[in-house]
Amino acid sequence: MAKGYWIARVDVRDAERYKDYVAAAKPAFEKYGANFLARGGAITELEGTARARNVVIEFPSMQAAVDCYNSPEYQIAAKIRQEVADAEMVVVEGI
């Protein structure tokens, strides 16, 4: 079974409240087996418009990645994130 990956590109508008998002999202990530491969850190802009924060999260499967996002636990966190940050998020199937 192919793994699933969240790829998130984020500009945080309120760093203090973003900490609330991180704390609120933790139970969902633990429940669905999330493994953070990249979380913030330095970037090199190659093409297009970069965002300040880039995150790659590995899940055991594509379904687990989608289920995590749609879970009641994560949706509580997502509401916080949407208030304090601008983001694009996709799920990509691994090879």
N, C-alpha and C positions, 0 to 999 in steps of 0.2 A: 504494500500500500504506500503510495506517495505521500510524503509529508506536505503540510500546508504552511505557508509563510505569510504573516502580516507584514506589509511594507507600509509604513506610515511616515509622512512628511509633515512636519508641524512647525508653526510659528506660535510661540506662547506669548500671549498678551499680558498675563498676570501670573508671574512665577510663584507667588505665594499660594494662590488658589490652585495652581497646577499640581502642587503637592497633594492637595485633597483628591484630585483625580487619580494620581499614582496610588495613593492609599486605598481608594475605593475600588480600583481595578484589580488589586492584588488577589482577592479571593477567586475571581473568575480565572485569572491566569494560572493560579495554582490548581484549580478544579480541572482545567482543560489541558494541563501538561505543557504550558508555555515555557520555552527556553529562549531567553534573550540573546541574540547574536550581535546586535548593535543597538546601542541606546544612547543617543546623543553623540558626543565626541566630535572630534575634528572632521571637517569635510573639505573636499576639493571640488569646486564647481567646474564641471566639464562642458555641459551643454544645458540650455534651458535656464529656468529660474529655480534656484535652490531655496530650500527652507532651512531655518536655523537648526532644527532638531530632526533627526532621521532615525527611525527605529525599524529593526528587522527582528521578528519574533517567529521562531520555529514551533510548530505544533506537530503532534504525532500523525495527523492526517489533515487533508483538506476539510473534511467534515468537522473535525475538532476545532479548526480555525474559525470556520463560519459559525459553529455552535457557540463558541466563546463570545464572539461579537454579539450574537443575538440573545445571549443569556440574560436573565433578569439581573444577575450580579453585574455584568459589564454595562448594561444599559443605564444603571444608576451612575456609574462612572462616566459613561459617554455624555450624559447630560451636563456634568460638571465640565468636562473637556470642551464641549461645544460652547460653553459660556466664556471660557478663558483662553481659547486657542483656535487658530484656523488650521485645518488639516485636510489632507487627502489620505485615504486609506484603501488599500486593495489587499486581497488574498490571492496568492500565487501558488499554484501547484508545483511541488518539487519534481525533480527528475530522478 
